[in-house]
């Protein structure tokens, strides 16, 4: 060959610095392209929630002789399992970037470091949306009924978005601190799954001992699930269990505020930890 | 174009990778950091590309401080890292497009570089199917996409077979003749430094121990050197030679090899004086000094062995 031929002429014109929107779009496009080539990141988080919605919820309903609403209760509860699982599996991409060396190229690019995290977050939100649509679609196909009341569905959407931001922030932070994939995966059950059992996914938090009920009130997942049930099923019992107030919309607003606080805090921490650890 | 002032990096745990180095690189110059693995070359590149945070000191690229204005510093520079940094599952084209988009480079340049680097037939294959040399070419082409004012090449030919290595050296040599690109490359290959660099800084244990043109560095050892292979400790033999005025301060010994630069005397006279001393010499040779000799005298270790 000469496979490497003549070096190109270099002109002196300076490239303009890219806009943040363009950079964010590019970074999200890259992450999406890589994720699409890793089916595990798309399919694995969906398996358990779909199993819950299609098999376990109906079985529990039969075994416990509960009402038809229990299936929808658990179906929404499974969203609370899907989002953390999905976020933490997507967090693996950060470690893969680091191990493969690709992260160094991104760090050398003329874009703010925070955009590297936010680009990944955009993809986490998009994939979460797709997976929740799939999950709800499966549930509806299984004849599980949701009582949607107009604009109330926005509480559900807001809760999904904010919980995803929170969980992805936690996932990025963990990925920045954990050196290897194996160690990261080993921590997923404790961080992404254990809170699910305390947060009112399968039963009300008031059914637990008082101490655990109080712990549940401080979990973002508890607020997210209560909001989701209020938004998608008109069920405010989860909000009552947290706040013990009279007006459902007030309680929903408070839970939304708590969730927004968690989301903001966790994503800011993620950006800070990533920026520091990547250039230590 | 590159100004480095007392740049220092201490990693967590107290490892001093770079110890207060200072140098400047003029626009259009090809500057080499020469030293073995672990000398601090890659850490220096890391700090200049803002991927490693300096502990103290400062550095500027085209006037932009890497610590206080990192975005501007990154926008005028590109880097080819020592390790592969491409997204292997993606195609070569997608990798180039991503870089072009992040640096906001016109797409036509992508095609131009693909042809120049012989990549046009590879572009639509996933990078994971590339050979090491093909991947390296892609990385260099990608770094040039943004028309950088400063290009960093961190051990650009490590791990390549000799043919591809020499082809890449030709390309790098070609870059210096075109445009006003400033190149800073690190290497532990002497021939690369001699062939490519206008000036070379020899870096040893995080410090710059010599900085000059390759010719000037070699000239510091004169036009010729005498190399003795002795039976026993070279230092002992060197001491006796110095006592009798056969060797001066520029001479050095490593193991059983004694190297005597001939700065202001001829080889014949020196060899005759050595013979008179009846030293335990097993072999004698004369040759022209190399950068390896310069490195050896400054650091007490042979570059190829240290690398």
Interface residues (C-beta under 8 A of the other chain):
Chain A: X1 X2 X3 X4 X5 X6 X7 X8 X9 X10 X11 X12 X13 X14 X15 X16 X17 X18 X22 X23 X26 X27 X29 X30 X33 X34 X37 X38 X100 X101 X102 X103 X104 X105 X106 X107 X108 X109 X110 X111 X112 X278 X279 X280
Chain B: X11 X12 X49 X50 X51 X52 X53 X71 X72 X74 X75 X76 X77 X78 X79 X81 X83 X84 X85 X86 X87 X88 X89 X90 X94 X98 X99 X101 X102 X103 X104 X105 X112 X113 X115 X116 X117 X118 X133 X134 X137 X144 X146 X147 X149 X164 X167 X168 X170 X171 X172 X174 X175 X178 X179 X180 X181
